[in-house]
């Protein structure tokens, strides 16, 4: 953990360093593991486009997985690139908003593609395959939300350590 101090102008306490777990190849692997469930859901949406056509009647199974996946990927990679470089405290709101995109997409995967498919397999036309498919989507959505949560937790803990180190430096400078 490094804390930057500018000579002559006082201390620069408005930036955060990069968490060591997100530096280099380790961080890239974490981001790639998060991206896999998004890509699976996007591929499903593309397959449903070819099967169901371009009609907006099936947007929950066609447009939503593809466009939501694009939005979640953009949010994930922008979030990752912002936390893998030194950043200012003012970007915290942007990080929260970008982090919501993968979270909402994982909720869509679990809720619509997962639980709704299980519901349709039980109530609509009874089908074990439909229920197994729903369980797969719930697992995939949970995998996405859990992996992304772990990455945000790494960033949060690192930022808390940096903040506590900065406040202890301020206390020692005052004494």
N, C-alpha and C positions, 0 to 999 in steps of 0.2 A: 504494500500500500504506500503510495507516495502522496505527499502533500506539497503543492507548489507554493512557493513564496517568491513574490517579486521583490527585487531590490529597490529600495528607495521609495516606493509608493505604498508600502504597507503590505498586508497579506492578501492573497487572492483566495478567498474562502467560498467562492460561489460556483465551484466546479467539482465534479466527481470523477474519480479515476475508474478504470475498467476492472471489473472483477476478474481475478486470475482464472476462474473456471470458464470464462467466456473468451479468453484470449486464444488466438490461433486456431488450430485444428479442433481442439476440444469444443470450442464455441460453435464452430461450423457443424460438427457432428450433432450437437444438441439441437441446433436450428433445423438440420435435415431430418432428424427424428420427429420433430414437431410437424414438419411439412408433409410427411408421408400420409397421415390420415386425411389431410386436406386434399392431396392429389388423388387418393382413392375415391373420395366423395365427388371430386370434379370429374373423374373418369366415369363414375356411375352416371352423373348428369349428362355427359356426352353420349354414353350408350343409350340412355333414355331419350335423348334427342333423336337418335336414329330410329329407335323403336316406336316412339309416340309421335314424332313429328314436331314441327315448330309451333303448334297451337299453344295458346296461352292457357288453355284449359288444364294443362298438366304442369303449370309453372313450378309447383312445389317439388316436382321430381325432375324437372329439366333446367329451367332458368335459375332457380334458387341454388342448386348445388354448384353450378358452373360459376355464376356471377358472385355468389357468396364465397366460393373458394378463391376466386381471384381477389376479392376484397380481403379475405382472411390472410392470403399469402402476402399481399401488399402490406397489411398491418403487421404481420409477423416479421417479415424481412426488414421493414423500416424500423420497427421496434428493436430488432436484433442489431442492426447497423448503428442505431443511435446509442445503444448501451455498450457496444463493443468499441466505442471511442470515448475519449474524455468529453464530458458534456456539462452543461451549466444547469443549475437548479431550475431555471426558468423553463426548461424543456419537460418538466415533470408532468404538466397537464397534457402535453402532446403524447407522452409515453402512456399515460392512462388511456387516452382515447384510442391510440393505436392498439393497445392491449385488449380493448374491448372487442375488436373485430374477431380475433381468433376465439375468444370466449363465447361470443354470440354464435359463431359458426359451429362450435362444438355443441352448444345447446340445441341448435337446429338439427344437427346430425343425431343427437340422442333423442330429441323430442319428436321430430317429424319423421325422419327416416327410421328411427329405432322404435320408440314407444307406439307411434301411430301404426307402424307396420305390424307390430305385435298385436295391437288392438284389432286391426283389420283381419289378422290371421285367426283371432279368436271369435270375434263378433260377426264380421262380414261373412266371408267364405272360409270355413275352418280349414287351416292349412299349417301343417308342421313346418314346411319349408319357409312359409312367410314368417312364422314365429322365430325360426332359427336365423333368418335374415335380419329380423328386428333385433335379436340379441347381438348379432354381429355389429350392427350399426350403433347400438348402445355402447358396446365395448370399444368401438373405434372412436366414438365421440368422447368417451371417458378418457381414453388414451391421449387424445389431443388436449383436452382440458387439463389433465394431470401433468403432462410434459410441459405445457406452457406455464402452468402454475409453478413448477419447479424452477424454470428459468427466471420467472419474475421474482421468486423467492431468493434466488442467488443474488439478483440485482438489489433487492430490498435489504438483505443482510449486509451486503458490501457497502451500500450507501449509509446504513445505520452506523457501521463501524467507522466510516469516514467522517460522518457527522460528529460522532462521539470523540474521535481523535481531534477534530477541529475545535470542538468546544473545550476539550482539555488543554489544547494549545492556547486558546484564548484565556483560560483561567490562569495558566502558568505565566502568560505575558502580563497579566494584570498584577500578579504578585511580585 
